[in-house]
């Protein structure tokens, strides 16, 4: 539903700004609750200019980043499944997730600890077991690994499109918010980029890399970086198939993680393994990012494959740029603005947010309508930066 007319006789309940991973989930949540909601995005649906593109993203539950994410991850996966059932669109593929590293590596130890705390099924693999099961990788004598079978990848663009389709609410693409101000208690006035003015009781911001432009008070907390995703056709293409390759991550102490996703059997004409380095030092502005792929970009992936996954080495057939928006501690920001509680925000997803986007959409809807949430999001609040 796009460019739908609105009854301007009374304010909207919520305007959602940004219709990517979190914004689309927020639209669905709010529409489920019968709220009068409008979605705005300056860009077309499922665009490739931000963070929510690239065909596939990993989903997992044994979360080494912080065990407190696990209840949110379970909520998110259940919602993806609900969208699948409602739409008939397959969104999840359970290829499993394999986390590897040298003995005592934080990612392996953290995954095991999250599994222990939340009673998740995982399996530990030693070097010989890892090499036998997954010859794509180069296991050393000190390599440890943990495998989570109830994990895999989610289809990115299909998930966003499905959430928007299931949300029975108007949305305007090609339109953003130029400015906003409090007009009266519990009433905001939004000046849109097409010069229309919209009144709303609440503003829900899920603008990704563009958040700081809309909410300057958060600018000091959010850093945007340029990321590169590649798709590799291995010399032995069968080794990229989801039947033989799980989603995977190598913890490289002193260096950035290397990770990958197997070929999607539903969406790819040839078996291409997705491979990328997690994170970069390349700070950018969202509207000035260099989208040309350099030889240095590709060299970082090739070097990682040579070192850790020689069985996936081959021809890089495609590559694209996406954006991470980092918080200072690389955990999310999920809160209302202290100086403007009518405004709720999800930001700073720091390169690991897509898998959680349905739960974050629910949290953003909760904060917008109720001012609080029964989801365990307190550890993601702005108060931690005071």
N, C-alpha and C positions, 0 to 999 in steps of 0.2 A: 504494500500500500504506500504510494508515494504522492507527495504534493496534495494530499487530501485537504479539503476545506475543513476549517474548525469553527465551532460555535464559540465566538469571542464574548458571549454575554457574561461569562464567569471565568475566573482563572482556571488554568489547567492544574491538576494535582501535581504532576511532575513533568519536567522537560529533561530528557536524556540527551546529553551532548557526547557524540562519539558512538558509532554503531559497529564497532569491531567486535572482538571476542567478548569483552565484558559488557559493552553497551547493548549488544544484541540479546545477551542473556538477561540483562536488566529489563529491557523492553518486554521480553516474554514473561518474566516474573510479575511485572506491574500489570500487564494485561490479564494475567491469570487472576489477579486480585480485584479486577474491575476498576482500576484507577483510570482517570482521564489523563492520558499520557501522550506526549509528542516526542518523536525521536528526530534529532538533527545530526547531519554529518556533512561537512563541506565536500566530501568525496563520494564516489559511487559505491554501491554495495560491494563488499569483498575486494576492495582495492589493494594494490600492492605497494603502497607508499609508506606504510607504517610497520607494525609488528605482527599483524595477524594475517600472514599469507605464507606460501611456501609448501602447500599441499598437505604436509603431515607435521604433527608435533607429538612428542612422547607424552604418554600418561602413565603414572605409576603411583604407588601408595607408600612404599617403604622409603620415606623421604629423608634423605641424609641432611638436607638443608635445615630442617627443624622438625622434630616429631609433632609439634603442635599443629602442623599443617594436615596431619593425617585425617582427622574428622572432616575437614573441608574437602580433602581429596575424595573421600568416600561419597560425600554429598555431591560433588561435581560429577563423578563417574555415574552415579545413579541418575542424575539429570540428563547426561548424554544418552543414557539408555532409554530414558523416558521420551526424549526427542526422537530417537530411533523408532520406538514403538508407535508414536503418534504420527510420524511422517512416512514410515517405510523406507527411510534413507539410511543406509549403513554408515555409521559414523566412527565406530570403534573397531580396531582389529587387534586381537590379543596375540601378538607375536612374542610376548614376554619382554622383560627388560633385564639386561645383564650389566652390572656395575663392577668394574675391575680397577685394580691398582696394586701398588707394592704393599707388602705386609704392613698393617696398621694405618692404611690410607684413610683419611677422614670420610671419603664417600662410601667406602665399603663398611667401615665400622659404624658410621651414622645410619646407613641403610639397615644393618642388622639390629641396631638399637631401636630404631623406629618400629621395625617388625616385632621385636620383643615386647615393647611397650603397648603395642596395639594389636597383638595377636594376628599378625599377617603371615601368610605362607611365603617363605623364601627358602632357597637352598644354597648352601655354601659349596663352592668348587675350588679345589686346589689346582696347581699348575697342570698336572697331567690330565685331570678330568676336563679342565677348560680346553686344553689343546685338542683332546680327542673329540669333544662335543662340538667345538667351534674352531675349525682349522683356519678360519679367516684371521685369527689373532695370533700374536707372538707372545706366548706365555713364558715368563722367566721363572727361575727357581723360587723367587720371593713373591710371585704374583698371587693375589687372592681375588676371589670373585664371589658375588652373590647374585642369584637369579630369582626374579619375581615373576611367576607364571601368569598371575592375574593382572597383567599390565601389557602395554603395547603402544600403539599409536592411534591418534584421532585425526580425522580428515578435516582440515582447517576450514577451507572455504565452504565445504558442505555443512559444517556445524553452524557457522555464522548464518548462512543462507537459510538453514532450517529453522533456527531460532527466530529470525526475522519473519519468516513465513508463518510460523505458528503464533506469533504475537499479533493479536487482532487490534492493532493500534496504528495510527497514522505516523508516517515518517517522511521527512523531507531531506532528500540528498541534494548536494550542491548548495546547502545552506548551513552556515555556522552562526555562532554567537559573537558579535563584535564587542559588546559591552553588556554588563548587567548591573543592576543596582536594586537596593531595597526601597520599594515605593511606600510600603506600610508594613506593620507587623505581619509576618507570615505572608508577605506578598512581594515577589520580585518582578521587575520589569526587564525584559531582555530585548536589546536592540540587535536584530539579526543582520547578517551580511547582505541580505537583499533589501534592507531598509524597512522591513516589517517590524512591528513591535508585538511581543507576546508577553502576557501576564501569566505567572505560575506561582503556586505556593512553595514549590520545591524545585531545586536544580540538582540533577545527578550527573556528575562529570566523570566520563570514562574516555577521555580524549587522548590517552596514551602519551606519545612524545610531544603533543601539543598542549598538555595540561598547564604548563607554567605560563603560557601565553594567556590563558583564560583565568588562571588563579595565580597571580604574581606572588602571593604570600608563600607559595610552595616552591618558588624558583630555586631557592638556595638548597633545597633537598633533592632536586631532580637533575640528573645528568643524562643526556642522550648520547648514545654511542652507535657507531656504524658497525654492522655485522654482515658477514658473508656466508651464505648457504651454498653448497655445491651438490651436484648430482653426478655420481661416478658410475661408469659402466666397467665393472671389473674384467680383468683378462679372462677369468672364468665366470661368466655372467650368472650361472646358477647359484653362486655363493652370495648373491644379493637378494635372493628370493626370501620372502617372509617365512617360507616353510623350513628354511635352513639358517636364517639369520634373525636373531632378535633385535630389538632396539638395544643400544649399547652406549656405555660411557666409560672412558678411561680417565681415572683420577691421576693427574701428573703433578705431584707435589713440586712446587716451584715454577710450574707452568700452568697454562689454562687447560681445562678439560677438553678432550677430543670426544665427540659423540657422533652417533649415526642412527639411521632408521632404515629398515629394509625397504625394498621396492614394494609399492602398493599394488597387489594383484588386480584391483578394480580400476585403477586410474592410469596405469602406465603401459604403453605399448611395448617397451623393452625394460628389462630389469635394471633399474638405476638405484643405487644405494645413495641415500642422502648422508653427507658427511660435513661437519663443520667444527670449528673451534668455538668454544663457549666463551664469549666476551672478547673485548678488544680495548685498546688504549685510544682508539680513534673517536674523540669527542666531536660532536657535530651539532648543527641545528637542523630540526626536522625538515625545513623547507630549503636547506642548502646542502644536503647530503650528496656526496659523490657516489653516483650509482654505476659508474663504470668499473668493471672488474679488472684488477691489475694482476700482473704476474706474481707480485708479492702476496696477494690474497690467495692465489692458487698454490703457491709454494708452501704456505703454512699448512694446508690440507695434505699436500703430497708428502711433506716431511713427516707429519703425524702418521699417515698410513704406512710409510716405509718403516717407521720405528715400531708401530704397535699393531697394525692390521694389514700386513702385506698381501693377504689374500683378497683384499678389497681394492688393491692398487690397480689402476687401469686408466681409462680415458675420462677426463672430466667433460661431460657432455653439456652441462648447463650450470649456471650460477646466478645468484641474485642477491641484492642487498636488502636487509631489513634493519630495524632499529630496536635497540634495548633502551628502556628508560630506567635508570638505576637510582635507587635510594641509597643513603649513606651506608646502611648495613645490608643492603641487597635483599631486604624483606619488604613486603608490600606496604603501601599506605592505604588504609581502609578506615575512613573516619568522616565526621562532619568538621567543617571549618570552625575553630573556636570563636572567631570574630563574626561568623555568619553561619549559624547552625542550620539555616535553610538550605545550605549547600553541602551535599555529601560527595565524596570523591573516592575513587579507586585509582591508584597511580603507583608508579615505581615498581612495576612487576619484575624488573631486573632480569629478564630473559628466562623466567621459569613460571610464567603466569597462565599460559593458555590452558593447560590441563585443569586449572582451578577456576576457569572463567565462569562456569555455571554457578558455582558456589559464591563467587565474588559478585555476580549479578544479583543473586538472592540477598547478599549482605547489603549491596547498594540500594536495592529496593526497600529492605527493612529500614535502613537509616533514613531514607527519604520519606517513607510513610509514617514510621513509628518513632524515629529518633534513636533507635537501638536495635539490636539483633540478638536472637538466641543462639546464633552461630558463635563459635569460639574465636572472635576476631580481636579481642582486647590486646593481644600481643602485637597487632598490626596498627595500633592507634598512633596518632601524632604525639601523644604524651611522652613517648619514649625518646623524643628528640628535645624535650625541655631541658 
